[in-house]
Amino acid sequence: MKTSLEHLAERAAAEGLLDVAYATVDSPFGSLLLATTPRGLVRVGLPTYDPDETLEELAARISPRVLEAPARLDDARRELDLYFAGRLTEFDLAIDWQLTGGFREKVQRVIGRIPYGQTRSYTEVARSAGNERAVRAAGTACGSNPVPIVVPCHRVLRTGGALGGYGGGLPMKRALLKLEGIL
């Protein structure tokens, strides 16, 4: 039996009025806010992020037509559940990169290719993105990653192996690296 919200979301999508669908999903770290567009997953809000601010950002930067539509995020929720259970090592989700651009996008795409269970340094990521000397910019790109976990910025460490920073906090970064057998 569909809820009125599900009917509303379906109707909005059918009439071309749904530009951004969102849902929340539980994780071992707290609630994640997921958002998708017709092009793919556009945002993963970590538990440390304010969900209202994330939705306001989506409305301002993409479209004011933002609607809670959990069914639109079933694949992303399923893959995240499998990942957190240690049964998924590679996400198979389309990514909508419109919340990033320029060198940041290049860095984030490089990060998206770091294999499960491996890490790279900020320097290596900057080099792979085309500017070896832009180490700080690579760090900024990690910090502004719109789809953390799926684009695994937690796999980027300082030269020498120190953790560096993470938008979800260092305990979350450490736990994700442990999940993947890195720590």
C-alpha positions in Angstrom: 0.0 0.0 0.0 1.5 3.3 -1.1 1.5 6.3 1.2 0.2 9.7 0.0 3.8 10.9 0.0 4.8 8.0 -2.4 1.8 8.9 -4.6 2.8 12.6 -4.6 6.4 11.7 -5.5 5.3 9.5 -8.4 2.9 12.1 -9.7 5.6 14.8 -9.4 8.1 12.6 -11.3 5.5 11.7 -14.0 4.7 15.3 -14.6 8.4 16.3 -14.7 8.2 18.3 -11.4 10.6 16.3 -9.4 14.2 17.4 -9.9 15.7 16.2 -6.7 14.5 13.2 -4.7 15.8 12.6 -1.2 15.6 10.0 1.6 17.3 9.3 4.8 19.0 6.0 5.5 20.4 4.6 8.8 24.0 3.8 8.9 26.4 2.6 11.7 27.3 6.3 12.1 23.8 7.8 12.2 21.4 9.0 9.6 22.6 9.8 6.1 20.7 12.1 3.8 20.8 10.8 0.2 19.7 12.8 -2.8 19.4 11.9 -6.5 18.5 13.6 -9.7 17.6 11.9 -13.0 21.3 11.8 -13.7 22.3 10.0 -10.5 23.3 10.3 -6.9 24.0 14.0 -6.3 24.5 14.2 -2.5 25.3 12.1 0.5 24.8 14.1 3.7 26.8 12.6 6.6 25.5 12.5 10.1 27.6 15.5 11.0 25.8 17.6 8.4 22.6 19.5 9.1 19.9 17.8 6.9 17.9 21.1 6.6 21.0 22.9 5.4 21.7 20.1 2.9 18.2 20.3 1.5 18.4 24.1 1.3 21.7 23.8 -0.6 20.1 21.3 -3.0 17.1 23.7 -3.6 19.4 26.7 -4.1 22.0 25.0 -6.3 20.0 22.5 -8.3 16.3 23.2 -8.2 13.6 24.2 -5.6 11.7 21.0 -6.7 13.1 18.8 -4.0 10.8 16.1 -2.6 11.2 13.2 -0.2 10.9 10.1 -2.4 12.5 7.1 -0.8 11.7 4.7 -3.6 14.0 6.7 -5.9 16.9 5.9 -3.6 16.3 2.2 -3.1 19.4 1.2 -5.1 21.7 3.6 -3.2 20.2 2.5 0.1 20.7 -1.2 -0.7 24.3 -0.7 -1.8 25.1 1.4 1.3 23.6 -1.3 3.5 25.7 -4.0 1.7 28.8 -1.8 2.0 28.3 -1.3 5.7 27.7 -5.0 6.2 31.1 -5.7 4.5 29.5 -7.4 1.5 30.0 -4.7 -1.2 33.4 -3.5 -2.3 32.4 -1.4 -5.3 29.4 0.9 -5.8 27.5 0.7 -9.0 25.6 4.0 -8.8 25.4 6.8 -11.4 26.9 10.0 -10.0 25.6 13.4 -10.9 28.6 15.7 -10.5 26.8 19.1 -10.8 27.6 20.2 -7.3 31.3 20.2 -8.1 33.5 21.3 -11.0 36.9 22.2 -12.2 39.9 20.8 -10.4 37.7 19.7 -7.5 35.7 17.5 -9.8 38.9 16.1 -11.3 40.1 15.2 -7.8 36.8 13.7 -6.9 36.7 11.5 -10.0 40.3 10.3 -9.2 39.1 9.5 -5.7 36.2 7.5 -7.1 38.7 5.2 -8.8 40.6 4.3 -5.6 40.0 0.6 -5.1 38.3 -0.8 -1.9 41.0 -1.6 0.7 43.6 0.8 -0.8 44.5 4.4 0.0 46.3 7.2 -1.8 48.0 10.3 -0.4 46.7 13.8 -1.1 49.9 14.3 -3.2 49.1 11.2 -5.3 45.5 12.3 -5.8 46.6 15.8 -6.9 49.2 14.3 -9.3 46.5 12.0 -10.8 44.2 15.0 -11.2 46.8 16.8 -13.2 48.5 19.1 -10.7 51.0 17.5 -8.3 51.6 20.8 -6.5 47.9 21.3 -5.7 48.0 19.2 -2.6 45.9 21.6 -0.5 43.4 22.0 -3.3 43.1 18.2 -3.3 42.4 18.3 0.4 39.8 20.9 -0.2 38.2 18.8 -2.9 38.0 15.9 -0.4 36.4 18.1 2.1 33.8 19.4 -0.5 33.0 15.9 -1.9 29.3 15.9 -2.4 29.0 12.1 -2.3 31.3 10.8 0.5 31.5 7.1 1.1 30.3 6.4 -2.5 33.2 8.6 -3.7 35.6 7.3 -1.0 37.4 10.4 0.2 38.0 8.4 3.4 40.7 6.5 1.4 42.8 9.7 1.0 45.5 10.0 3.7 48.3 12.4 4.4 51.8 11.5 3.1 53.2 9.1 5.7 49.8 7.6 6.5 48.3 10.1 9.0 44.5 10.2 8.6 44.1 13.9 7.7 40.6 15.2 8.0 37.1 13.9 7.2 33.7 15.6 7.0 32.1 12.9 9.1 34.9 13.2 11.8 38.0 11.1 12.3 36.3 8.3 14.2 34.1 7.7 11.2 37.0 7.8 8.8 38.9 5.4 11.0 35.9 3.0 11.1 35.4 3.1 7.3 39.1 2.3 6.9 38.8 -0.6 9.4 35.7 -1.9 7.6 37.8 -2.0 4.4 40.7 -3.8 6.2 43.1 -0.8 5.8 43.6 -0.2 9.5 
